[in-house]
Amino acid sequence: MAAIPTLSTERLTLRPWQPSDLDGYATMGSGADTVRYLGAGTVRSRAETAELIDGYIAEWSRCGHGRWAVELRGSREFVGYCGLLEWMEGTPEATGEVVYGFSRPHWGRGLASEAARAAVRWGFANFDWQKIVGLTHPDNIASQRVLAKLGMTFAGEWDGPHHRMKAFEVPRERFLVS
């Protein structure tokens, strides 16, 4: 496996997971308002959070992409995660999926948009994906705004493993010119 890359934006660093991230991610996963739209929407234990991080690290080994830990540049404070998965649901062409989640104190500051833009740019530069999708809970208006800032447009609804989702997408050629 190649080393997991580190991406930098104006305010953030997207980097490989470290043991010290467990505290911040466990705190993030223990807040009902924070996890409301993530996965099953249930609060996680510290042990479940550690398993997730192990899975995120393994994902990079298997796929060459995955979720990064996100920290504020300068302070090195863990603020969330962002990354890319391979999306295969009903798409004839190679497609990626952008995913992200941030701790409550960091909502509304444009950090998710900033991290997601860096991740999508990296995904298009390193994979032959023809488009990248983003999925949100129908009630998660803030996440829908993030996807719109990436140039994604509504592509329909999808029955996810836990609830119905709104799907948004951006083709490679449109993202690269935005």
MDAnalysis code that builds the backbone (N, CA, C; Angstrom):
import MDAnalysis as mda
import numpy as np

u = mda.Universe.empty(534, n_residues=178, atom_resindex=np.repeat(np.arange(178), 3), trajectory=True)
u.add_TopologyAttr("name", ["N", "CA", "C"] * 178)
u.add_TopologyAttr("resid", np.arange(1, 179))
u.add_TopologyAttr("resname", ["MET", "ALA", "ALA", "ILE", "PRO", "THR", "LEU", "SER", "THR", "GLU", "ARG", "LEU", "THR", "LEU", "ARG", "PRO", "TRP", "GLN", "PRO", "SER", "ASP", "LEU", "ASP", "GLY", "TYR", "ALA", "THR", "MET", "GLY", "SER", "GLY", "ALA", "ASP", "THR", "VAL", "ARG", "TYR", "LEU", "GLY", "ALA", "GLY", "THR", "VAL", "ARG", "SER", "ARG", "ALA", "GLU", "THR", "ALA", "GLU", "LEU", "ILE", "ASP", "GLY", "TYR", "ILE", "ALA", "GLU", "TRP", "SER", "ARG", "CYS", "GLY", "HIS", "GLY", "ARG", "TRP", "ALA", "VAL", "GLU", "LEU", "ARG", "GLY", "SER", "ARG", "GLU", "PHE", "VAL", "GLY", "TYR", "CYS", "GLY", "LEU", "LEU", "GLU", "TRP", "MET", "GLU", "GLY", "THR", "PRO", "GLU", "ALA", "THR", "GLY", "GLU", "VAL", "VAL", "TYR", "GLY", "PHE", "SER", "ARG", "PRO", "HIS", "TRP", "GLY", "ARG", "GLY", "LEU", "ALA", "SER", "GLU", "ALA", "ALA", "ARG", "ALA", "ALA", "VAL", "ARG", "TRP", "GLY", "PHE", "ALA", "ASN", "PHE", "ASP", "TRP", "GLN", "LYS", "ILE", "VAL", "GLY", "LEU", "THR", "HIS", "PRO", "ASP", "ASN", "ILE", "ALA", "SER", "GLN", "ARG", "VAL", "LEU", "ALA", "LYS", "LEU", "GLY", "MET", "THR", "PHE", "ALA", "GLY", "GLU", "TRP", "ASP", "GLY", "PRO", "HIS", "HIS", "ARG", "MET", "LYS", "ALA", "PHE", "GLU", "VAL", "PRO", "ARG", "GLU", "ARG", "PHE", "LEU", "VAL", "SER"])
u.atoms.positions = np.array([
    [0.828, -1.185, 0.000],
    [0.000, 0.000, 0.000],
    [0.872, 1.249, 0.000],
    [0.483, 2.189, -0.829],
    [1.165, 3.482, -0.819],
    [0.762, 4.225, 0.456],
    [1.584, 5.153, 0.829],
    [1.279, 5.940, 2.032],
    [-0.018, 6.712, 1.834],
    [-0.755, 6.868, 2.900],
    [-1.978, 7.667, 2.849],
    [-1.562, 9.122, 2.688],
    [-2.072, 9.789, 1.664],
    [-1.651, 11.178, 1.450],
    [-2.218, 12.110, 2.511],
    [-1.577, 13.220, 2.669],
    [-2.069, 14.297, 3.525],
    [-2.431, 15.457, 2.607],
    [-3.619, 16.002, 2.791],
    [-4.065, 17.147, 2.001],
    [-4.171, 18.353, 2.917],
    [-3.814, 19.500, 2.398],
    [-3.930, 20.750, 3.164],
    [-4.821, 21.723, 2.415],
    [-5.647, 22.411, 3.166],
    [-6.454, 23.496, 2.626],
    [-6.078, 24.746, 3.406],
    [-6.788, 25.809, 3.171],
    [-6.484, 27.052, 3.875],
    [-6.539, 26.884, 5.394],
    [-7.556, 26.147, 5.882],
    [-7.755, 26.040, 7.330],
    [-7.613, 24.628, 7.882],
    [-7.492, 23.628, 7.011],
    [-7.569, 22.234, 7.455],
    [-6.419, 21.388, 6.961],
    [-6.197, 20.286, 7.672],
    [-5.317, 19.222, 7.218],
    [-6.130, 17.934, 7.231],
    [-6.176, 17.260, 6.094],
    [-6.794, 15.938, 5.971],
    [-5.631, 14.967, 6.008],
    [-5.591, 14.097, 7.007],
    [-4.392, 13.285, 7.237],
    [-4.776, 11.883, 7.685],
    [-3.783, 10.974, 7.687],
    [-4.057, 9.619, 8.197],
    [-4.497, 9.663, 9.657],
    [-5.293, 8.668, 10.019],
    [-5.761, 8.543, 11.404],
    [-4.605, 8.224, 12.333],
    [-4.663, 8.754, 13.558],
    [-3.660, 8.524, 14.582],
    [-4.360, 8.033, 15.852],
    [-3.652, 7.297, 16.702],
    [-4.274, 6.840, 17.955],
    [-4.891, 7.978, 18.767],
    [-4.292, 9.169, 18.705],
    [-4.807, 10.298, 19.481],
    [-6.159, 10.806, 18.973],
    [-6.595, 10.369, 17.785],
    [-7.892, 10.794, 17.249],
    [-9.061, 10.113, 17.944],
    [-8.792, 9.015, 18.638],
    [-9.874, 8.267, 19.260],
    [-10.694, 9.136, 20.214],
    [-10.040, 9.938, 21.031],
    [-10.783, 10.774, 21.991],
    [-11.738, 11.736, 21.286],
    [-11.230, 12.461, 20.308],
    [-12.067, 13.426, 19.595],
    [-13.186, 12.770, 18.814],
    [-12.880, 11.648, 18.168],
    [-13.900, 10.972, 17.363],
    [-14.940, 10.300, 18.260],
    [-14.498, 9.758, 19.393],
    [-15.445, 9.152, 20.335],
    [-16.382, 10.216, 20.905],
    [-15.852, 11.386, 21.216],
    [-16.688, 12.480, 21.705],
    [-17.683, 12.897, 20.628],
    [-17.207, 13.021, 19.403],
    [-18.079, 13.381, 18.289],
    [-19.202, 12.354, 18.126],
    [-18.874, 11.068, 18.213],
    [-19.850, 10.000, 18.026],
    [-20.782, 9.774, 19.194],
    [-20.526, 10.471, 20.306],
    [-21.383, 10.285, 21.478],
    [-22.488, 11.331, 21.569],
    [-22.498, 12.276, 20.649],
    [-23.521, 13.321, 20.664],
    [-24.663, 12.992, 19.718],
    [-25.871, 12.883, 20.250],
    [-27.026, 12.511, 19.437],
    [-27.252, 13.492, 18.291],
    [-27.042, 14.795, 18.527],
    [-27.253, 15.762, 17.452],
    [-26.199, 15.606, 16.352],
    [-24.981, 15.219, 16.718],
    [-23.915, 15.055, 15.738],
    [-24.134, 13.825, 14.867],
    [-24.577, 12.732, 15.452],
    [-24.721, 11.482, 14.680],
    [-26.111, 11.312, 14.066],
    [-26.985, 12.253, 14.291],
    [-28.374, 12.144, 13.818],
    [-28.455, 11.732, 12.352],
    [-27.601, 12.271, 11.500],
    [-27.658, 11.983, 10.066],
    [-26.525, 11.084, 9.583],
    [-25.705, 10.593, 10.486],
    [-24.564, 9.759, 10.087],
    [-24.893, 8.284, 10.294],
    [-24.773, 7.485, 9.243],
    [-25.022, 6.049, 9.360],
    [-26.401, 5.753, 9.891],
    [-26.455, 4.925, 10.920],
    [-27.736, 4.535, 11.508],
    [-28.304, 5.625, 12.404],
    [-27.522, 6.682, 12.643],
    [-27.994, 7.767, 13.480],
    [-27.955, 7.464, 14.962],
    [-27.162, 6.466, 15.344],
    [-27.088, 6.068, 16.749],
    [-25.758, 6.473, 17.366],
    [-25.808, 6.767, 18.635],
    [-24.604, 7.115, 19.393],
    [-23.717, 5.874, 19.473],
    [-22.396, 6.091, 19.378],
    [-21.429, 4.991, 19.406],
    [-20.662, 4.965, 20.714],
    [-20.277, 3.752, 21.114],
    [-19.397, 3.597, 22.271],
    [-17.955, 3.881, 21.840],
    [-17.095, 4.027, 22.807],
    [-15.665, 4.228, 22.517],
    [-15.097, 3.027, 21.771],
    [-15.492, 1.808, 22.157],
    [-15.010, 0.597, 21.480],
    [-15.491, 0.558, 20.027],
    [-16.738, 0.938, 19.790],
    [-17.253, 0.971, 18.412],
    [-16.505, 2.009, 17.580],
    [-16.187, 3.124, 18.196],
    [-15.437, 4.174, 17.506],
    [-14.041, 3.685, 17.144],
    [-13.383, 2.978, 18.052],
    [-12.052, 2.422, 17.764],
    [-12.126, 1.437, 16.599],
    [-13.176, 0.626, 16.549],
    [-13.355, -0.309, 15.430],
    [-13.554, 0.434, 14.114],
    [-14.308, 1.520, 14.154],
    [-14.495, 2.321, 12.944],
    [-13.167, 2.856, 12.430],
    [-12.365, 3.408, 13.318],
    [-11.068, 3.953, 12.908],
    [-10.205, 2.854, 12.311],
    [-10.176, 1.674, 12.927],
    [-9.410, 0.553, 12.363],
    [-9.906, 0.220, 10.962],
    [-11.228, 0.254, 10.779],
    [-11.804, -0.011, 9.457],
    [-11.430, 1.056, 8.445],
    [-11.391, 2.310, 8.874],
    [-11.000, 3.395, 7.968],
    [-9.553, 3.229, 7.502],
    [-8.689, 2.817, 8.408],
    [-7.277, 2.603, 8.055],
    [-7.159, 1.426, 7.093],
    [-7.886, 0.353, 7.354],
    [-7.871, -0.824, 6.471],
    [-8.427, -0.489, 5.091],
    [-9.399, 0.397, 5.043],
    [-10.005, 0.820, 3.779],
    [-8.940, 1.387, 2.836],
    [-8.037, 2.182, 3.380],
    [-6.955, 2.742, 2.570],
    [-6.080, 1.624, 1.999],
    [-5.796, 0.606, 2.807],
    [-4.969, -0.510, 2.338],
    [-5.651, -1.267, 1.216],
    [-6.938, -1.503, 1.357],
    [-7.695, -2.265, 0.360],
    [-7.938, -1.492, -0.926],
    [-8.257, -0.210, -0.804],
    [-8.805, 0.534, -1.936],
    [-7.918, 1.653, -2.478],
    [-6.981, 2.119, -1.671],
    [-6.175, 3.262, -2.099],
    [-6.880, 4.588, -1.884],
    [-8.017, 4.556, -1.214],
    [-8.754, 5.757, -0.832],
    [-9.555, 5.423, 0.412],
    [-10.115, 6.434, 1.032],
    [-10.889, 6.214, 2.248],
    [-11.135, 7.522, 2.968],
    [-11.327, 7.425, 4.257],
    [-11.611, 8.607, 5.086],
    [-10.335, 9.099, 5.749],
    [-10.176, 10.402, 5.732],
    [-9.090, 11.056, 6.456],
    [-9.623, 11.583, 7.784],
    [-8.767, 11.684, 8.759],
    [-9.058, 12.492, 9.940],
    [-8.831, 13.939, 9.519],
    [-9.637, 14.860, 10.031],
    [-9.503, 16.270, 9.673],
    [-9.188, 17.051, 10.939],
    [-8.169, 17.884, 10.835],
    [-7.782, 18.733, 11.962],
    [-7.643, 20.166, 11.487],
    [-7.762, 21.092, 12.428],
    [-7.526, 22.502, 12.133],
    [-6.029, 22.709, 11.969],
    [-5.653, 23.386, 10.904],
    [-4.228, 23.675, 10.705],
    [-3.747, 24.582, 11.827],
    [-2.552, 24.341, 12.236],
    [-1.977, 25.157, 13.308],
    [-2.256, 24.586, 14.681],
    [-3.524, 24.357, 15.019],
    [-3.841, 23.872, 16.363],
    [-3.780, 22.352, 16.455],
    [-3.897, 21.669, 15.327],
    [-3.911, 20.207, 15.255],
    [-5.112, 19.608, 15.993],
    [-6.169, 20.419, 16.191],
    [-7.376, 19.952, 16.858],
    [-8.188, 19.082, 15.903],
    [-8.554, 17.873, 16.339],
    [-9.404, 16.983, 15.553],
    [-10.796, 17.612, 15.456],
    [-11.314, 17.740, 14.220],
    [-12.634, 18.353, 14.044],
    [-13.621, 17.442, 13.322],
    [-13.133, 16.350, 12.724],
    [-14.045, 15.460, 12.017],
    [-13.322, 14.561, 11.043],
    [-14.081, 14.092, 10.052],
    [-13.505, 13.239, 9.021],
    [-14.065, 13.639, 7.665],
    [-13.365, 13.256, 6.628],
    [-13.821, 13.474, 5.264],
    [-13.094, 12.458, 4.403],
    [-13.740, 11.996, 3.359],
    [-13.048, 11.057, 2.497],
    [-13.870, 10.613, 1.317],
    [-13.333, 9.599, 0.662],
    [-13.910, 9.090, -0.574],
    [-14.061, 7.583, -0.521],
    [-15.202, 7.123, -0.991],
    [-15.477, 5.701, -1.115],
    [-15.744, 5.419, -2.589],
    [-15.711, 4.158, -2.960],
    [-16.119, 3.792, -4.309],
    [-17.604, 3.512, -4.278],
    [-18.335, 4.142, -5.177],
    [-19.785, 4.003, -5.248],
    [-20.119, 3.094, -6.419],
    [-20.863, 2.040, -6.174],
    [-21.143, 1.087, -7.243],
    [-22.634, 0.927, -7.503],
    [-23.472, 1.474, -6.676],
    [-24.917, 1.256, -6.747],
    [-25.502, 1.736, -8.073],
    [-25.758, 0.821, -8.997],
    [-26.475, 1.128, -10.228],
    [-25.785, 2.070, -11.187],
    [-24.480, 2.216, -11.109],
    [-23.789, 3.115, -12.026],
    [-22.925, 2.303, -12.982],
    [-23.106, 2.521, -14.288],
    [-22.313, 1.767, -15.258],
    [-20.864, 2.228, -15.321],
    [-20.607, 3.486, -14.932],
    [-19.236, 3.999, -14.977],
    [-18.646, 4.061, -13.569],
    [-17.343, 4.182, -13.518],
    [-16.652, 4.279, -12.229],
    [-17.080, 5.573, -11.533],
    [-17.476, 5.444, -10.272],
    [-18.011, 6.576, -9.524],
    [-17.471, 6.547, -8.103],
    [-17.130, 7.716, -7.579],
    [-16.736, 7.842, -6.185],
    [-17.870, 8.439, -5.375],
    [-17.717, 8.376, -4.063],
    [-18.688, 8.989, -3.147],
    [-17.923, 9.783, -2.104],
    [-18.284, 11.018, -1.911],
    [-17.669, 11.836, -0.875],
    [-18.483, 11.688, 0.408],
    [-17.779, 11.528, 1.527],
    [-18.405, 11.397, 2.844],
    [-17.698, 12.347, 3.808],
    [-18.436, 12.824, 4.808],
    [-17.843, 13.737, 5.785],
    [-18.725, 13.808, 7.014],
    [-18.115, 14.184, 8.112],
    [-18.819, 14.423, 9.361],
    [-17.927, 15.277, 10.240],
    [-18.513, 16.272, 10.881],
    [-17.740, 17.194, 11.711],
    [-18.385, 17.325, 13.078],
    [-17.563, 17.572, 14.078],
    [-18.088, 17.734, 15.437],
    [-18.882, 19.045, 15.531],
    [-19.857, 19.028, 16.375],
    [-20.823, 20.125, 16.493],
    [-20.190, 21.506, 16.637],
    [-19.143, 21.685, 17.442],
    [-18.588, 23.042, 17.575],
    [-18.034, 23.610, 16.266],
    [-17.906, 22.764, 15.254],
    [-17.300, 23.217, 13.998],
    [-18.299, 23.294, 12.851],
    [-19.573, 23.200, 13.151],
    [-20.609, 23.340, 12.131],
    [-20.769, 24.809, 11.750],
    [-21.215, 25.025, 10.533],
    [-21.570, 26.368, 10.084],
    [-20.406, 27.279, 9.777],
    [-19.225, 26.715, 9.654],
    [-18.023, 27.528, 9.382],
    [-17.445, 27.267, 8.000],
    [-18.102, 26.406, 7.206],
    [-17.609, 26.097, 5.868],
    [-16.509, 25.047, 5.846],
    [-16.242, 24.415, 6.985],
    [-15.153, 23.433, 7.044],
    [-15.486, 22.169, 6.249],
    [-16.735, 21.713, 6.305],
    [-17.111, 20.512, 5.545],
    [-16.955, 20.768, 4.055],
    [-17.373, 21.935, 3.589],
    [-17.224, 22.272, 2.169],
    [-15.753, 22.315, 1.768],
    [-14.948, 22.907, 2.614],
    [-13.515, 23.040, 2.336],
    [-12.842, 21.667, 2.264],
    [-13.147, 20.810, 3.222],
    [-12.557, 19.466, 3.231],
    [-13.070, 18.634, 2.061],
    [-14.385, 18.681, 1.821],
    [-14.968, 17.881, 0.744],
    [-14.433, 18.304, -0.618],
    [-14.244, 19.599, -0.830],
    [-13.693, 20.076, -2.102],
    [-12.281, 19.507, -2.313],
    [-11.464, 19.511, -1.278],
    [-10.108, 18.963, -1.394],
    [-10.159, 17.464, -1.684],
    [-11.058, 16.758, -1.018],
    [-11.171, 15.312, -1.226],
    [-11.642, 14.989, -2.644],
    [-12.652, 15.705, -3.120],
    [-13.176, 15.456, -4.472],
    [-12.108, 15.773, -5.515],
    [-11.413, 16.884, -5.334],
    [-10.328, 17.238, -6.268],
    [-9.281, 16.127, -6.305],
    [-8.891, 15.622, -5.129],
    [-7.913, 14.538, -5.050],
    [-8.464, 13.269, -5.715],
    [-9.728, 12.971, -5.500],
    [-10.333, 11.779, -6.094],
    [-10.329, 11.821, -7.607],
    [-10.713, 12.945, -8.181],
    [-10.712, 13.051, -9.641],
    [-9.283, 13.011, -10.201],
    [-8.327, 13.536, -9.456],
    [-6.936, 13.530, -9.919],
    [-6.293, 12.144, -9.838],
    [-6.804, 11.278, -8.958],
    [-6.130, 10.003, -8.717],
    [-6.903, 8.763, -9.143],
    [-8.150, 8.919, -9.556],
    [-8.967, 7.777, -9.972],
    [-9.685, 8.114, -11.268],
    [-10.087, 7.100, -11.971],
    [-10.778, 7.284, -13.239],
    [-12.289, 7.381, -13.028],
    [-12.695, 8.024, -11.958],
    [-14.116, 8.181, -11.680],
    [-14.687, 9.219, -12.636],
    [-15.828, 8.889, -13.221],
    [-16.477, 9.818, -14.140],
    [-17.370, 10.812, -13.412],
    [-17.753, 10.453, -12.204],
    [-18.526, 11.373, -11.366],
    [-18.305, 10.992, -9.917],
    [-18.620, 11.923, -9.041],
    [-18.590, 11.667, -7.606],
    [-19.957, 12.053, -7.067],
    [-20.494, 11.202, -6.213],
    [-21.817, 11.426, -5.623],
    [-21.676, 11.789, -4.152],
    [-22.721, 12.360, -3.623],
    [-22.848, 12.625, -2.206],
    [-24.267, 12.266, -1.805],
    [-24.414, 11.623, -0.674],
    [-25.723, 11.209, -0.181],
    [-26.023, 11.926, 1.119],
    [-27.260, 12.352, 1.285],
    [-27.652, 12.992, 2.537],
    [-29.033, 12.507, 2.960],
    [-29.255, 12.570, 4.239],
    [-30.601, 12.360, 4.770],
    [-31.470, 13.484, 4.194],
    [-32.708, 13.196, 3.820],
    [-33.558, 14.242, 3.235],
    [-33.717, 15.488, 4.107],
    [-33.592, 15.353, 5.418],
    [-33.749, 16.495, 6.319],
    [-32.447, 17.252, 6.579],
    [-31.328, 16.749, 6.077],
    [-30.031, 17.356, 6.371],
    [-29.726, 18.462, 5.357],
    [-30.355, 19.595, 5.557],
    [-30.219, 20.727, 4.640],
    [-28.787, 21.253, 4.615],
    [-28.107, 21.264, 5.752],
    [-26.725, 21.754, 5.801],
    [-25.821, 20.914, 4.900],
    [-25.979, 19.597, 4.929],
    [-25.162, 18.735, 4.080],
    [-25.508, 18.939, 2.606],
    [-26.767, 19.179, 2.317],
    [-27.163, 19.444, 0.938],
    [-26.520, 20.732, 0.434],
    [-26.356, 21.707, 1.321],
    [-25.663, 22.953, 0.945],
    [-24.187, 22.692, 0.643],
    [-23.568, 21.815, 1.442],
    [-22.173, 21.452, 1.198],
    [-22.037, 20.874, -0.211],
    [-22.901, 19.948, -0.551],
    [-22.833, 19.298, -1.864],
    [-23.091, 20.302, -2.991],
    [-23.998, 21.229, -2.777],
    [-24.251, 22.263, -3.786],
    [-23.014, 23.131, -4.001],
    [-22.283, 23.417, -2.919],
    [-21.057, 24.212, -3.056],
    [-19.990, 23.486, -3.865],
    [-20.100, 22.159, -3.950],
    [-19.164, 21.378, -4.758],
    [-19.606, 21.308, -6.222],
    [-20.723, 21.949, -6.536],
    [-21.259, 21.897, -7.892],
    [-22.127, 20.684, -8.150],
    [-22.477, 19.958, -7.080],
    [-23.311, 18.773, -7.248],
    [-24.769, 19.187, -7.437],
    [-25.461, 18.411, -8.246],
    [-26.879, 18.638, -8.482],
    [-27.660, 17.398, -8.061],
    [-28.924, 17.605, -7.743],
    [-29.799, 16.526, -7.293],
    [-29.913, 15.480, -8.395],
    [-29.733, 14.209, -8.005],
    [-29.759, 13.107, -8.975],
    [-30.831, 12.077, -8.655],
    [-31.608, 12.296, -7.616],
    [-32.668, 11.362, -7.265],
    [-32.570, 10.904, -5.829],
    [-33.374, 9.911, -5.500],
    [-33.366, 9.365, -4.152],
    [-32.891, 7.921, -4.199],
    [-32.381, 7.461, -3.062],
    [-31.782, 6.135, -2.968],
    [-32.181, 5.531, -1.629],
    [-32.520, 4.251, -1.647],
    [-32.844, 3.555, -0.404],
    [-31.556, 3.065, 0.230],
    [-31.103, 3.783, 1.242],
    [-29.882, 3.412, 1.940],
    [-30.143, 2.304, 2.942],
    [-29.099, 1.830, 3.602],
    [-29.252, 0.734, 4.557],
    [-30.071, 1.116, 5.801],
    [-30.145, 2.411, 6.105],
    [-30.836, 2.844, 7.319],
    [-32.072, 3.703, 7.047],
    [-32.079, 4.405, 5.938],
    [-33.202, 5.278, 5.586],
    [-33.047, 5.748, 4.147],
    [-34.063, 6.379, 3.642],
    [-34.015, 6.932, 2.285],
    [-33.035, 8.102, 2.265],
    [-32.322, 8.252, 1.160],
    [-31.302, 9.289, 1.034],
    [-31.554, 10.105, -0.228],
    [-31.143, 11.372, -0.203],
    [-31.096, 12.180, -1.410],
    [-29.694, 12.029, -1.989],
    [-29.637, 11.826, -3.297],
    [-28.351, 11.668, -3.989],
    [-28.067, 12.914, -4.829],
    [-26.826, 13.349, -4.780],
    [-26.352, 14.476, -5.568],
    [-25.101, 14.009, -6.301],
    [-24.782, 14.619, -7.424],
    [-23.594, 14.189, -8.169],
    [-22.968, 15.351, -8.925],
    [-21.687, 15.187, -9.201],
    [-20.979, 16.125, -10.058],
    [-20.109, 15.309, -11.014],
    [-20.282, 15.519, -12.327],
    [-19.416, 14.841, -13.286],
    [-18.010, 15.429, -13.248],
    [-17.055, 14.606, -13.589],
    [-15.648, 15.014, -13.609],
    [-15.454, 16.333, -14.352],
    [-15.967, 16.435, -15.562],
    [-15.695, 17.612, -16.383],
    [-16.274, 18.891, -15.782],
    [-17.431, 18.783, -15.121],
    [-18.024, 19.994, -14.525],
    [-17.269, 20.400, -13.259],
    [-16.834, 19.447, -12.446],
    [-16.100, 19.788, -11.227],
    [-14.759, 20.414, -11.573],
    [-14.068, 19.866, -12.562],
    [-12.727, 20.326, -12.873],
    [-12.717, 21.726, -13.472],
    [-13.846, 22.195, -13.972],
    [-13.887, 23.565, -14.504],
    [-14.450, 24.550, -13.492],
    [-14.972, 24.028, -12.364],
    [-15.565, 24.956, -11.386],
    [-14.518, 25.555, -10.486],
])
